[in-house]
Amino acid sequence: MKPPSLAARITLLLAATSLAVLGGGALAMDWRIDRAMEARFRGNLLTQAQALTTVVEVEQAAGTPRNPPALLAGEGRVYYELRCDGLPVLHTSPPPPIVPPGWPQSAGVVPRFANLPHGKGRLGTVIFAFQEPSTHGPPTRSCALLYAQDRHSFDRLLTALDWILGLGPALALLIALVAVPLIVRRGLRPVRALVERMRVIGPHAPGQRLPASGTRELDPLVARFNDVLARMDDGLARERQFASGLAHETRTRLAELRALTEVESRYPSGRSLPDIMHEVGTIGAELEATVAALLLLTRLQSGLERPCLQSLALGPWLERQLQRHRALAAGRGVALAVEGTPPTELHTDPALLEVAIGNLLGNAAAYAPAGDTVRLRLEPARLRVDNAAQELEPQDLASFGERFWRKQPPHAGHAGLGLALARAAAEALGMSLDFELRDGRVQATLAWRPG
């Protein structure tokens, strides 16, 4: 089942909104019009009834009482029935076809209106009482009047108004259902153009971006999509660099092993077997170190390597780390110096901390120029390792921590994974690792939460 299109959704929303707004407005208008028309009908009915009482009073005052004609009839046929004390009942011919039961007793000074069923229509009625003046003296006779008018013409008018008010929303709804999809499809042309442009963008064509649509609503989407494409290109570039670096490291070590065995088999150098096996072991150890580093990096970045936290006496532990790297540094003419006093204890994972600090020290000792001093500065909640790096540029710092990235030609035993391992281990321990280049020296800062 296909999902509903955007045009269909907008059409349904507009149709529902039109129906709710116009339908609700039509109902409100119909209610107001019906009330106003009903009030006017009753006002006219009462006016005719009062005119009839005036005619009766005039005739009674003249001494010539008679059955008054229905001379004030409106749009429908009128009926009345007049009951006065001591006088015969006056009514139209024919009399009202239907009257409320006991109406003379319920008549009062305040007019009472009612709609009574009559055949297929209704009769609008008004009942009220009044005092008929006598020829001499104060009023002596009470009268009750029932005045009725056929509402057929009036109800037809109300029905016509209802149809007019009802057809407006129906017509608007019909127009919305027919015209809105066409308008929406026309308005969605920029979206279709973007979809067509996206078809040719992918990993097979890096560097391509969506052009600006010129539409205010779509331009933020285009910008976000271009950001995603940029990140995708960066990720693909890093993956290609990683694959190239891994292939280079593996191929180099295997090529060294193959060349060593072929040369020794065809053109023996005269070296002893232990020397040859020692060189083979060195090459194998470098390849093993690269594979082990990659496995550890993968476990750290995927979250499989969980830290095992414990209390660690940081001073003696750091001294052991420095002793491990002094031989490498001394062999390259590089000195190691420690400044500051370390915290007494640190709650951390010693193995992961060794990965982080050991790789920082090893990287500094391996790449510092001869005659330089690698300084390890200790502070209460961080440590800094810095060394001279005249060949580095500020933009190189963004590549620190990438796998197989090296500014200089590769050193023996260094595959460009040290800083990547240090960063991954620091993240696993909840520490921050930042790099800064100042006055020709690169500085790595490993910080943790105090306490």
C-alpha positions in Angstrom: 0.0 0.0 0.0 1.5 3.3 -1.1 1.7 6.1 1.5 -0.5 9.1 0.8 1.1 11.8 -1.3 1.9 15.3 0.0 -0.6 16.7 -2.4 -3.3 14.4 -1.0 -2.5 15.3 2.6 -2.6 19.0 1.9 -5.9 18.6 -0.1 -7.5 16.7 2.8 -6.2 19.3 5.3 -7.5 22.2 3.2 -10.8 20.4 2.6 -11.3 19.7 6.3 -10.3 23.2 7.2 -12.6 24.7 4.6 -15.5 22.5 5.7 -14.9 23.3 9.4 -14.5 27.1 8.9 -17.1 27.6 6.1 -19.5 25.0 7.6 -19.2 26.4 11.0 -19.6 30.0 9.7 -22.7 28.9 7.7 -24.2 27.2 10.7 -23.6 30.3 12.8 -25.0 32.6 10.1 -28.0 30.3 9.7 -28.7 30.4 13.4 -28.5 34.2 13.5 -30.7 34.6 10.4 -33.3 32.1 11.7 -33.5 33.9 15.0 -33.7 37.3 13.3 -36.3 36.2 10.9 -38.3 34.4 13.6 -38.2 37.6 15.7 -39.4 39.6 12.8 -42.2 37.1 12.0 -43.4 37.2 15.6 -43.1 41.0 15.6 -45.3 41.2 12.5 -47.7 38.6 14.0 -48.1 40.7 17.2 -48.5 43.9 15.2 -51.4 42.4 13.3 -52.9 41.0 16.4 -52.7 44.4 18.2 -54.2 46.1 15.1 -57.1 43.7 15.3 -57.7 44.6 18.9 -57.7 48.3 18.0 -60.4 47.6 15.3 -62.5 45.8 17.9 -62.1 48.6 20.5 -63.1 51.2 17.9 -66.2 49.3 16.8 -67.2 48.6 20.4 -66.8 52.3 21.2 -69.0 53.2 18.2 -71.7 50.8 19.4 -71.7 48.8 16.2 -69.9 45.6 17.1 -69.4 43.2 14.3 -67.1 40.4 13.2 -63.9 42.3 12.1 -62.4 41.2 8.8 -58.9 39.9 8.4 -57.8 43.0 6.7 -54.1 42.9 7.9 -53.3 39.5 6.6 -49.6 38.9 5.8 -47.9 36.5 3.5 -49.9 33.5 4.9 -53.6 33.1 5.7 -54.6 34.4 9.1 -57.0 33.1 11.7 -58.1 34.6 15.0 -60.5 33.9 17.8 -61.6 36.7 20.2 -63.3 35.9 23.5 -64.7 38.8 25.6 -66.7 38.6 28.8 -70.4 39.0 28.1 -70.0 39.0 24.3 -70.3 36.2 21.7 -67.1 34.7 20.4 -65.7 36.4 17.3 -63.5 34.4 14.9 -62.6 34.2 11.3 -64.5 32.1 8.8 -63.3 29.4 9.0 -62.1 29.5 12.6 -58.5 28.6 13.5 -58.1 25.0 12.6 -56.1 24.2 15.7 -55.9 26.0 19.1 -53.9 25.3 22.2 -56.0 23.6 24.8 -57.4 26.0 27.5 -55.8 29.0 25.7 -58.3 31.7 27.1 -57.3 30.8 30.7 -53.5 30.9 29.8 -53.7 34.3 28.1 -52.0 37.1 29.9 -50.9 40.6 29.4 -47.5 39.4 28.1 -47.9 37.8 24.6 -47.2 34.2 24.3 -46.0 32.8 21.0 -46.2 29.2 19.7 -45.8 27.2 16.5 -48.5 24.6 16.1 -48.5 21.7 13.5 -51.1 22.2 10.7 -51.2 19.6 7.9 -47.8 19.7 6.2 -46.9 23.0 7.7 -47.2 25.1 10.8 -49.3 27.9 12.3 -47.6 30.7 14.1 -49.8 31.8 17.0 -49.8 34.6 19.6 -52.1 34.7 22.7 -52.6 37.7 25.0 -55.3 39.3 27.1 -56.4 43.0 27.1 -59.2 45.1 28.6 -61.9 46.3 26.3 -63.2 49.8 27.2 -66.9 50.3 27.8 -68.9 53.1 26.3 -69.0 54.9 29.7 -66.6 54.7 32.6 -63.5 52.5 33.3 -62.8 49.2 31.5 -65.3 46.6 32.5 -64.7 43.7 30.1 -61.7 41.4 29.8 -60.8 39.9 26.4 -58.4 37.1 25.2 -57.2 36.9 21.6 -55.7 34.0 19.7 -54.1 35.2 16.5 -52.6 32.6 14.1 -50.9 32.9 10.7 -49.9 30.2 8.2 -46.1 29.9 8.2 -45.9 28.0 4.9 -44.4 30.9 2.9 -42.2 32.0 5.7 -40.8 28.4 6.3 -40.1 28.1 2.5 -38.1 31.3 2.8 -36.1 29.9 5.7 -35.5 26.7 3.8 -34.2 28.6 0.8 -31.8 30.5 3.0 -30.6 27.2 4.5 -29.9 25.9 1.1 -28.0 29.0 0.1 -25.9 28.9 3.2 -25.3 25.2 2.9 -24.4 25.2 -0.8 -21.6 27.8 -0.1 -19.4 25.4 2.0 -20.3 22.5 -0.3 -19.2 24.4 -3.3 -16.0 25.5 -1.6 -15.3 21.9 -0.6 -15.8 20.8 -4.1 -13.5 23.4 -5.5 -10.9 22.5 -2.8 -11.0 18.8 -3.8 -10.7 19.6 -7.5 -8.4 22.6 -7.6 -6.1 22.2 -4.6 -4.3 19.0 -5.9 -3.5 20.8 -9.2 -2.3 23.9 -7.3 -0.2 21.8 -4.9 1.4 19.7 -7.6 2.4 22.9 -9.4 3.8 24.3 -6.1 5.7 21.1 -5.5 7.7 21.3 -8.7 10.8 22.5 -6.8 10.6 19.4 -4.6 10.4 17.1 -7.7 13.4 18.9 -9.2 15.4 18.3 -6.0 14.4 14.6 -6.1 15.6 14.3 -9.6 18.9 16.1 -8.7 19.4 13.7 -5.8 19.3 10.7 -8.0 22.8 11.4 -9.4 24.3 12.2 -6.0 26.0 9.3 -4.0 29.2 7.7 -3.0 30.1 7.1 -6.6 30.2 10.9 -7.3 31.8 12.6 -4.3 31.9 16.4 -4.1 28.5 17.0 -5.7 26.0 19.3 -3.9 22.4 20.3 -4.4 21.9 23.8 -5.9 19.9 26.4 -4.0 16.2 26.0 -4.9 15.3 29.7 -4.4 12.4 28.6 -2.2 12.5 29.8 1.4 11.0 26.6 2.8 13.3 24.3 0.8 16.6 26.2 1.1 17.2 25.0 4.8 16.5 21.4 3.7 19.0 21.8 0.8 21.6 23.3 3.2 21.1 20.4 5.7 21.3 17.8 2.9 24.5 19.4 1.6 26.0 19.3 5.1 25.2 15.6 5.2 26.8 15.1 1.9 29.9 17.0 3.1 30.1 14.7 6.2 29.6 11.7 4.0 32.4 12.8 1.7 34.7 13.3 4.7 33.8 9.9 6.1 34.4 8.2 2.8 37.7 10.0 2.5 38.7 8.9 5.9 37.6 5.3 5.2 39.6 5.3 1.9 42.6 6.7 3.7 42.2 4.1 6.4 41.9 1.3 3.8 44.9 2.6 1.9 47.0 2.9 5.1 46.1 -0.5 6.3 46.9 -2.0 2.9 50.2 -0.1 2.8 51.2 -1.2 6.3 50.3 -4.9 5.7 51.8 -5.0 2.2 55.0 -3.3 3.3 55.6 -5.8 6.1 54.7 -8.8 3.9 56.9 -7.5 1.1 59.8 -7.1 3.6 59.3 -10.7 4.7 59.1 -12.0 1.1 62.1 -10.0 0.0 64.2 -11.2 3.0 63.4 -14.8 2.3 63.9 -14.7 -1.4 67.2 -12.8 -1.2 68.6 -15.1 1.5 67.5 -18.2 -0.5 69.0 -17.0 -3.8 71.9 -14.9 -2.7 72.9 -15.9 0.9 74.3 -13.0 2.8 76.3 -15.2 5.1 74.5 -14.0 8.2 73.7 -16.5 10.9 70.3 -18.0 11.2 69.6 -16.3 14.5 70.2 -12.9 12.9 67.9 -13.7 10.0 65.2 -15.0 12.4 65.6 -12.0 14.6 64.9 -9.7 11.6 61.9 -11.8 10.6 60.6 -11.7 14.2 61.0 -7.9 14.2 59.0 -7.5 11.0 56.4 -9.9 12.3 56.2 -8.0 15.6 55.6 -4.7 13.8 52.8 -6.3 11.8 51.4 -7.9 14.9 51.5 -4.5 16.7 49.6 -2.9 13.9 46.9 -5.6 13.9 46.7 -5.5 17.7 46.4 -1.7 17.7 43.6 -1.9 15.1 41.7 -4.5 17.1 42.1 -2.4 20.3 41.0 0.7 18.5 38.0 -1.0 17.1 37.0 -2.3 20.5 37.4 1.1 22.1 35.4 3.0 19.4 32.6 0.4 19.4 32.3 0.4 23.2 33.3 -3.2 23.6 36.3 -2.3 25.8 34.8 -1.3 29.1 36.9 0.5 31.7 37.6 -1.3 35.0 38.0 1.6 37.4 40.3 1.3 40.5 42.4 3.5 42.7 45.8 4.2 41.1 48.9 5.8 42.7 49.7 8.1 39.8 53.3 9.1 40.8 55.0 5.6 40.8 52.8 4.6 37.8 54.0 7.5 35.7 57.6 6.8 36.7 57.3 3.3 35.2 55.8 4.7 32.0 58.7 7.2 31.7 61.3 4.4 32.2 59.8 2.5 29.3 60.2 5.4 26.9 63.5 6.8 28.0 65.5 4.2 26.1 63.7 5.1 22.8 64.1 8.8 23.5 67.8 8.5 24.4 68.4 6.5 21.2 67.2 9.4 19.2 69.0 12.0 21.3 65.7 13.2 22.9 65.4 13.9 26.7 62.4 13.4 28.9 61.6 15.9 31.7 58.9 15.9 34.3 57.5 19.1 35.8 54.9 19.5 38.6 53.6 17.1 41.2 51.0 14.5 40.2 47.8 13.8 42.2 48.3 11.2 45.0 45.6 8.9 43.5 43.5 8.7 40.4 40.3 6.6 40.1 40.7 5.1 36.6 41.5 2.1 34.5 45.3 1.6 34.5 45.3 -0.4 31.3 43.4 2.2 29.3 45.3 5.0 30.9 48.5 3.3 29.8 47.1 3.2 26.2 46.4 7.0 26.4 49.5 8.3 28.1 51.9 5.6 26.7 51.0 6.5 23.1 51.3 10.2 23.8 54.8 9.7 25.3 55.8 7.3 22.6 54.6 9.5 19.8 56.5 12.5 21.3 59.7 10.5 21.8 59.5 9.1 18.2 58.8 12.3 16.4 60.6 15.0 18.4 63.7 16.2 16.7 67.2 15.2 18.0 68.3 17.4 20.9 64.8 18.3 21.9 63.3 17.8 25.4 59.9 16.2 25.7 58.2 17.8 28.8 55.6 16.1 30.9 53.8 18.8 33.0 51.6 17.5 35.8 48.7 19.5 37.3 45.9 18.5 39.7 43.3 17.6 37.0 45.4 17.2 33.8 48.7 16.5 32.3 50.4 18.0 29.3 53.0 16.4 26.9 54.8 18.8 24.5 57.6 18.5 22.1 59.1 20.5 19.2 57.3 20.1 15.9 58.5 22.7 13.4 57.1 20.9 10.4 53.5 20.9 11.7 51.0 23.5 10.7 47.8 24.6 12.5 45.5 22.8 10.0 47.3 19.5 10.7 45.8 19.4 14.2 42.4 18.5 12.7 43.9 15.3 11.5 45.4 14.3 14.9 43.7 11.1 16.0 42.9 9.8 12.5 44.0 6.3 11.7 47.2 5.9 9.7 47.7 9.7 9.5 51.4 10.8 9.6 52.9 14.1 8.8 56.5 12.7 8.5 57.6 9.5 6.6 56.8 6.4 8.7 59.1 5.4 11.5 59.8 1.8 12.3 57.1 0.4 14.4 54.8 3.4 14.1 51.8 2.9 11.8 50.0 6.2 12.6 47.7 4.7 15.1 49.1 6.0 18.3 47.1 9.3 18.6 44.0 7.5 17.4 44.4 5.0 20.2 45.2 7.7 22.8 42.0 9.6 21.8 39.8 6.5 21.9 41.2 5.4 25.3 40.6 8.9 26.7 37.0 8.9 25.5 36.5 5.5 27.0 37.8 6.9 30.4 35.6 10.0 30.2 38.6 12.2 29.7 39.3 14.9 27.1 42.3 15.0 24.8 43.1 18.3 23.0 46.1 19.3 20.9 47.5 22.8 20.5 50.4 24.2 18.4 52.2 27.1 19.9 55.7 28.6 19.1 56.7 25.6 17.1 55.8 23.1 19.8 52.8 20.7 19.8 51.1 20.2 23.1 48.7 17.4 24.1 46.5 18.0 27.1 44.8 15.0 28.8 42.2 16.3 31.4 39.9 14.5 33.8 37.4 15.4 36.4 39.1 16.3 39.8 38.3 14.1 42.7 
